[in-house]
Amino acid sequence: MDPFARKMVHGSFVFGGVLLIMFAVLSVVYLHTRPRCSDRVVAQSTGPGNAFTATVMERRCGEDKPFFTHVNLRPAAQDLSVGFFSGSSTEGEVLLIEQDAASSSITLNWSAPSTLNIQCAGCNAALVRKREEHWRNVSINYDLPK
């Protein structure tokens, strides 16, 4: 094969490889900065002694999909962690309701450094998807409509 033709073929493969790498990197950046489902922080409460923080968040994964409201717990010194591609925070999730945050009207109240009271005046009990009574050494009490 002619040396010039060999350089042209080699250059074409290198150029194609660089384009593939650029496509992959830009796809990762796009999917990270514009997740399909992202959480919106609605309310936050840090317990006495600044040991733990409870956060109420709302998520919707598309225009025709339902809203989900959830409460997550984490150590107060730790930032809220979200999935790299999902944009959702599932770590420390103790309550999950298939309802929007405005109509559920969740309030958080710490009665002790390790006791969280969650009141959900507008919650529909049939739409509760997850309800944990304990997380690490935190006890969780619920006041939900019957």
PAMI-207908 format. One record per atom (N, C-alpha, C, CB): residue in three letters; x, y, z. Coordinates in steps of 0.05 Angstrom, whole numbers, padded with zeros to 5 digits, always signed. Glycine has a CB too. Layout:
ALAXYZ
...
REM end
This chain:
MET+00017-00023+00000
MET+00000+00000+00000
MET+00018+00025+00000
MET-00019+00000+00025
ASP+00009+00044-00014
ASP+00023+00070-00016
ASP+00026+00083+00012
ASP+00009+00089-00036
PRO+00049+00093+00020
PRO+00052+00106+00046
PRO+00033+00129+00051
PRO+00081+00116+00049
PHE+00026+00144+00031
PHE+00008+00166+00034
PHE-00020+00155+00040
PHE+00007+00184+00009
ALA-00028+00134+00025
ALA-00054+00122+00030
ALA-00056+00110+00058
ALA-00060+00101+00008
ARG-00034+00098+00067
ARG-00034+00086+00094
ARG-00037+00108+00115
ARG-00007+00071+00098
LYS-00024+00131+00111
LYS-00028+00153+00130
LYS-00056+00164+00130
LYS-00008+00176+00123
MET-00068+00164+00106
MET-00096+00174+00104
MET-00115+00155+00119
MET-00104+00177+00074
VAL-00112+00129+00115
VAL-00129+00109+00129
VAL-00124+00111+00159
VAL-00123+00081+00118
HIS-00099+00112+00167
HIS-00093+00114+00196
HIS-00105+00140+00207
HIS-00063+00113+00200
GLY-00102+00162+00194
GLY-00113+00187+00203
GLY-00144+00186+00205
GLY-00105+00210+00184
SER-00157+00172+00186
SER-00186+00170+00187
SER-00195+00155+00212
SER-00196+00156+00161
PHE-00180+00133+00218
PHE-00187+00118+00242
PHE-00183+00134+00268
PHE-00171+00092+00243
VAL-00161+00149+00269
VAL-00156+00166+00292
VAL-00177+00187+00294
VAL-00128+00179+00290
PHE-00184+00200+00272
PHE-00205+00221+00273
PHE-00232+00209+00282
PHE-00208+00234+00245
GLY-00239+00186+00271
GLY-00264+00172+00279
GLY-00264+00165+00309
GLY-00268+00147+00263
GLY-00241+00156+00319
GLY-00238+00150+00348
GLY-00242+00174+00365
GLY-00212+00137+00353
VAL-00230+00197+00357
VAL-00232+00222+00372
VAL-00261+00231+00372
VAL-00214+00244+00360
LEU-00275+00228+00349
LEU-00304+00236+00349
LEU-00320+00218+00367
LEU-00314+00234+00320
LEU-00315+00192+00368
LEU-00329+00174+00386
LEU-00324+00182+00415
LEU-00321+00145+00381
ILE-00300+00188+00422
ILE-00293+00196+00450
ILE-00307+00222+00457
ILE-00263+00199+00453
MET-00307+00241+00439
MET-00321+00267+00444
MET-00351+00262+00447
MET-00316+00286+00421
PHE-00363+00245+00431
PHE-00392+00239+00433
PHE-00397+00226+00461
PHE-00401+00220+00411
ALA-00381+00208+00469
ALA-00385+00194+00495
ALA-00383+00214+00518
ALA-00365+00171+00498
VAL-00362+00231+00518
VAL-00358+00250+00539
VAL-00381+00270+00540
VAL-00331+00265+00536
LEU-00389+00281+00518
LEU-00411+00300+00517
LEU-00438+00287+00525
LEU-00414+00312+00489
SER-00442+00262+00519
SER-00466+00248+00527
SER-00467+00245+00557
SER-00468+00220+00514
VAL-00444+00238+00569
VAL-00443+00235+00599
VAL-00448+00262+00612
VAL-00415+00224+00607
VAL-00436+00283+00602
VAL-00440+00309+00614
VAL-00469+00318+00611
VAL-00422+00330+00600
TYR-00481+00313+00588
TYR-00509+00321+00584
TYR-00528+00305+00603
TYR-00517+00316+00554
LEU-00524+00279+00604
LEU-00541+00263+00622
LEU-00538+00269+00651
LEU-00535+00233+00617
HIS-00514+00279+00659
HIS-00509+00287+00687
HIS-00522+00314+00693
HIS-00479+00288+00693
THR-00520+00333+00675
THR-00530+00360+00680
THR-00560+00362+00675
THR-00516+00380+00663
ARG-00572+00344+00659
ARG-00600+00345+00654
ARG-00613+00317+00659
ARG-00606+00354+00625
PRO-00614+00309+00684
PRO-00625+00282+00690
PRO-00655+00280+00683
PRO-00621+00276+00720
ARG-00663+00256+00677
ARG-00691+00251+00670
ARG-00709+00256+00694
ARG-00694+00222+00661
CYS-00701+00248+00718
CYS-00716+00252+00742
CYS-00699+00267+00762
CYS-00726+00225+00754
SER-00707+00291+00768
SER-00691+00306+00788
SER-00709+00313+00812
SER-00678+00331+00776
ASP-00696+00314+00835
ASP-00711+00321+00860
ASP-00710+00351+00865
ASP-00699+00305+00884
ARG-00732+00361+00875
ARG-00734+00389+00882
ARG-00738+00389+00913
ARG-00757+00404+00867
VAL-00721+00404+00927
VAL-00723+00406+00956
VAL-00746+00424+00963
VAL-00696+00416+00969
VAL-00764+00414+00980
VAL-00788+00429+00988
VAL-00785+00440+01016
VAL-00813+00411+00987
ALA-00774+00424+01034
ALA-00770+00433+01062
ALA-00747+00417+01074
ALA-00796+00429+01079
GLN-00735+00428+01095
GLN-00713+00415+01108
GLN-00713+00422+01137
GLN-00686+00424+01094
SER-00705+00403+01154
SER-00705+00408+01183
SER-00682+00393+01195
SER-00732+00399+01196
THR-00666+00407+01211
THR-00643+00394+01225
THR-00652+00390+01254
THR-00617+00412+01223
GLY-00646+00367+01264
GLY-00654+00359+01291
GLY-00638+00373+01312
GLY-00652+00329+01294
PRO-00647+00372+01337
PRO-00632+00383+01359
PRO-00605+00369+01362
PRO-00648+00381+01386
GLY-00585+00385+01368
GLY-00558+00374+01370
GLY-00544+00372+01343
GLY-00559+00346+01382
ASN-00558+00381+01322
ASN-00547+00381+01295
ASN-00535+00355+01286
ASN-00525+00402+01293
ALA-00548+00333+01294
ALA-00538+00306+01286
ALA-00548+00297+01259
ALA-00545+00286+01307
PHE-00575+00301+01254
PHE-00587+00292+01230
PHE-00604+00314+01217
PHE-00604+00267+01235
THR-00607+00311+01191
THR-00624+00330+01176
THR-00645+00313+01160
THR-00608+00347+01157
ALA-00670+00322+01161
ALA-00691+00310+01146
ALA-00699+00329+01123
ALA-00716+00303+01164
THR-00703+00318+01099
THR-00709+00335+01076
THR-00733+00324+01062
THR-00685+00336+01057
VAL-00752+00342+01056
VAL-00776+00334+01040
VAL-00769+00343+01011
VAL-00802+00348+01050
MET-00773+00323+00992
MET-00767+00329+00964
MET-00790+00319+00947
MET-00741+00316+00956
GLU-00791+00331+00923
GLU-00812+00323+00904
GLU-00798+00316+00878
GLU-00832+00347+00899
ARG-00808+00294+00865
ARG-00796+00284+00840
ARG-00818+00279+00820
ARG-00780+00258+00846
ARG-00812+00284+00795
ARG-00830+00276+00773
ARG-00813+00269+00749
ARG-00850+00300+00766
CYS-00818+00245+00738
CYS-00801+00234+00717
CYS-00814+00236+00690
CYS-00794+00206+00723
GLY-00826+00258+00683
GLY-00839+00261+00657
GLY-00866+00276+00660
GLY-00843+00234+00643
GLU-00874+00288+00638
GLU-00899+00304+00638
GLU-00924+00287+00644
GLU-00902+00317+00612
ASP-00924+00262+00635
ASP-00948+00245+00639
ASP-00945+00226+00662
ASP-00954+00230+00614
LYS-00924+00230+00678
LYS-00918+00212+00701
LYS-00928+00226+00727
LYS-00888+00206+00703
PRO-00934+00210+00748
PRO-00943+00222+00773
PRO-00921+00235+00789
PRO-00957+00200+00790
PHE-00928+00252+00807
PHE-00910+00264+00826
PHE-00904+00244+00849
PHE-00921+00291+00837
PHE-00880+00245+00859
PHE-00873+00230+00883
PHE-00861+00249+00903
PHE-00853+00207+00877
THR-00870+00248+00928
THR-00859+00264+00949
THR-00845+00245+00968
THR-00880+00282+00964
HIS-00821+00251+00976
HIS-00807+00233+00995
HIS-00791+00249+01015
HIS-00788+00215+00979
VAL-00786+00235+01038
VAL-00771+00246+01060
VAL-00745+00230+01062
VAL-00787+00246+01087
ASN-00723+00243+01062
ASN-00697+00230+01065
ASN-00683+00240+01090
ASN-00679+00235+01040
LEU-00668+00222+01103
LEU-00652+00229+01127
LEU-00623+00226+01120
LEU-00659+00212+01151
ARG-00606+00243+01132
ARG-00577+00241+01128
ARG-00564+00255+01152
ARG-00569+00255+01102
PRO-00538+00248+01157
PRO-00524+00263+01177
PRO-00522+00292+01170
PRO-00495+00251+01181
ALA-00525+00310+01190
ALA-00526+00339+01184
ALA-00501+00349+01171
ALA-00531+00354+01210
ALA-00478+00337+01177
ALA-00453+00347+01165
ALA-00450+00338+01136
ALA-00430+00337+01181
GLN-00467+00320+01126
GLN-00465+00309+01099
GLN-00483+00324+01080
GLN-00471+00278+01100
ASP-00474+00329+01056
ASP-00491+00341+01036
ASP-00511+00321+01025
ASP-00474+00353+01013
LEU-00532+00331+01014
LEU-00552+00314+01001
LEU-00539+00301+00976
LEU-00578+00331+00993
SER-00540+00275+00975
SER-00528+00261+00952
SER-00550+00252+00933
SER-00511+00236+00962
VAL-00544+00257+00907
VAL-00562+00249+00886
VAL-00547+00231+00866
VAL-00574+00274+00871
GLY-00562+00214+00852
GLY-00550+00196+00833
GLY-00537+00212+00810
GLY-00571+00177+00822
PHE-00515+00202+00800
PHE-00500+00217+00780
PHE-00516+00220+00755
PHE-00474+00202+00773
PHE-00530+00199+00745
PHE-00546+00201+00721
PHE-00575+00205+00727
PHE-00542+00177+00704
SER-00585+00195+00749
SER-00614+00196+00755
SER-00622+00223+00766
SER-00621+00174+00775
GLY-00605+00236+00781
GLY-00613+00262+00793
GLY-00631+00258+00817
GLY-00626+00279+00773
SER-00637+00233+00825
SER-00654+00227+00847
SER-00639+00220+00872
SER-00673+00204+00840
SER-00650+00227+00894
SER-00638+00221+00920
SER-00653+00198+00933
SER-00637+00246+00939
THR-00642+00175+00934
THR-00656+00152+00946
THR-00642+00142+00972
THR-00657+00129+00926
GLU-00618+00152+00977
GLU-00604+00144+01001
GLU-00617+00157+01025
GLU-00574+00151+00999
GLY-00624+00141+01045
GLY-00637+00151+01069
GLY-00666+00157+01066
GLY-00623+00176+01077
GLU-00678+00147+01045
GLU-00707+00151+01040
GLU-00724+00136+01060
GLU-00715+00144+01011
VAL-00741+00150+01076
VAL-00757+00136+01096
VAL-00787+00138+01090
VAL-00751+00149+01123
LEU-00795+00156+01074
LEU-00823+00158+01067
LEU-00825+00165+01037
LEU-00838+00180+01084
LEU-00842+00151+01023
LEU-00847+00156+00994
LEU-00877+00155+00989
LEU-00832+00135+00977
ILE-00888+00177+00978
ILE-00916+00179+00972
ILE-00920+00187+00943
ILE-00930+00200+00991
GLU-00938+00174+00930
GLU-00944+00181+00902
GLU-00964+00203+00902
GLU-00955+00155+00886
GLN-00954+00227+00908
GLN-00971+00251+00911
GLN-00953+00275+00910
GLN-00988+00250+00937
ASP-00963+00298+00900
ASP-00947+00322+00899
ASP-00943+00334+00927
ASP-00959+00343+00880
ALA-00922+00349+00930
ALA-00915+00360+00956
ALA-00935+00381+00966
ALA-00888+00373+00955
ALA-00947+00396+00948
ALA-00966+00417+00957
ALA-00991+00405+00969
ALA-00974+00435+00933
SER-01002+00384+00957
SER-01026+00372+00967
SER-01021+00354+00992
SER-01041+00357+00946
SER-00998+00343+00994
SER-00992+00326+01017
SER-00986+00342+01042
SER-00969+00307+01010
SER-00975+00365+01039
SER-00967+00383+01061
SER-00954+00369+01085
SER-00992+00398+01071
ILE-00930+00359+01079
ILE-00914+00345+01099
ILE-00900+00365+01117
ILE-00894+00326+01086
THR-00901+00361+01144
THR-00886+00377+01162
THR-00868+00358+01179
THR-00905+00394+01181
LEU-00844+00368+01184
LEU-00824+00353+01199
LEU-00820+00366+01227
LEU-00797+00352+01184
ASN-00819+00350+01247
ASN-00816+00360+01274
ASN-00798+00341+01290
ASN-00843+00364+01288
TRP-00776+00351+01300
TRP-00758+00334+01316
TRP-00766+00338+01345
TRP-00728+00343+01312
SER-00774+00316+01359
SER-00781+00317+01387
SER-00757+00311+01405
SER-00804+00298+01393
ALA-00736+00299+01393
ALA-00711+00292+01407
ALA-00689+00290+01385
ALA-00714+00266+01424
PRO-00664+00289+01393
PRO-00643+00287+01373
PRO-00645+00262+01356
PRO-00616+00286+01387
SER-00658+00241+01365
SER-00661+00217+01349
SER-00690+00208+01345
SER-00645+00194+01361
THR-00708+00228+01347
THR-00737+00222+01342
THR-00749+00243+01324
THR-00752+00221+01369
LEU-00758+00233+01300
LEU-00770+00251+01280
LEU-00799+00245+01278
LEU-00756+00247+01253
ASN-00815+00266+01279
ASN-00844+00263+01275
ASN-00851+00275+01248
ASN-00861+00278+01298
ILE-00865+00258+01232
ILE-00873+00267+01205
ILE-00903+00269+01204
ILE-00862+00248+01183
GLN-00913+00293+01200
GLN-00942+00297+01197
GLN-00948+00301+01167
GLN-00952+00321+01214
CYS-00969+00288+01158
CYS-00976+00290+01130
CYS-01007+00294+01129
CYS-00967+00265+01114
ALA-01015+00319+01133
ALA-01044+00325+01135
ALA-01060+00318+01110
ALA-01048+00354+01142
GLY-01048+00322+01087
GLY-01062+00318+01062
GLY-01055+00292+01048
GLY-01057+00340+01043
CYS-01041+00274+01061
CYS-01033+00249+01048
CYS-01056+00230+01044
CYS-01010+00236+01064
ASN-01055+00216+01022
ASN-01074+00195+01017
ASN-01060+00169+01025
ASN-01084+00194+00987
ALA-01070+00155+01046
ALA-01057+00132+01057
ALA-01053+00110+01036
ALA-01072+00121+01081
ALA-01071+00109+01016
ALA-01069+00088+00996
ALA-01046+00093+00977
ALA-01095+00087+00979
LEU-01035+00117+00977
LEU-01013+00124+00958
LEU-00986+00123+00971
LEU-01018+00152+00948
VAL-00985+00114+00997
VAL-00959+00111+01010
VAL-00945+00087+00999
VAL-00963+00109+01042
ARG-00921+00091+00988
ARG-00905+00069+00976
ARG-00883+00058+00994
ARG-00893+00079+00950
LYS-00874+00075+01012
LYS-00852+00066+01031
LYS-00856+00082+01057
LYS-00824+00072+01018
ARG-00852+00067+01079
ARG-00855+00080+01105
ARG-00838+00065+01125
ARG-00886+00080+01114
GLU-00815+00076+01131
GLU-00795+00064+01149
GLU-00800+00075+01177
GLU-00766+00069+01139
GLU-00798+00057+01197
GLU-00802+00065+01225
GLU-00775+00073+01238
GLU-00815+00042+01241
HIS-00753+00063+01226
HIS-00726+00069+01237
HIS-00706+00074+01214
HIS-00716+00046+01256
TRP-00688+00092+01219
TRP-00665+00096+01201
TRP-00641+00101+01218
TRP-00671+00120+01181
ARG-00621+00083+01215
ARG-00598+00083+01233
ARG-00608+00083+01262
ARG-00579+00108+01228
ASN-00601+00103+01278
ASN-00611+00104+01306
ASN-00634+00124+01310
ASN-00588+00110+01325
VAL-00646+00132+01287
VAL-00669+00152+01289
VAL-00695+00136+01288
VAL-00667+00172+01265
SER-00712+00143+01307
SER-00740+00132+01307
SER-00758+00151+01292
SER-00750+00126+01336
ILE-00776+00141+01276
ILE-00793+00158+01260
ILE-00822+00152+01267
ILE-00788+00154+01230
ASN-00837+00173+01276
ASN-00865+00170+01282
ASN-00881+00185+01260
ASN-00872+00182+01310
TYR-00903+00173+01252
TYR-00919+00184+01230
TYR-00947+00192+01241
TYR-00922+00163+01208
ASP-00957+00214+01230
ASP-00984+00222+01235
ASP-00997+00225+01207
ASP-00986+00250+01251
LEU-01008+00202+01198
LEU-01020+00201+01171
LEU-01050+00197+01174
LEU-01008+00179+01154
PRO-01066+00208+01156
PRO-01095+00203+01157
PRO-01100+00173+01152
PRO-01110+00220+01135
LYS-01121+00163+01163
LYS-01128+00135+01160
LYS-01140+00129+01134
LYS-01148+00126+01182
REM end
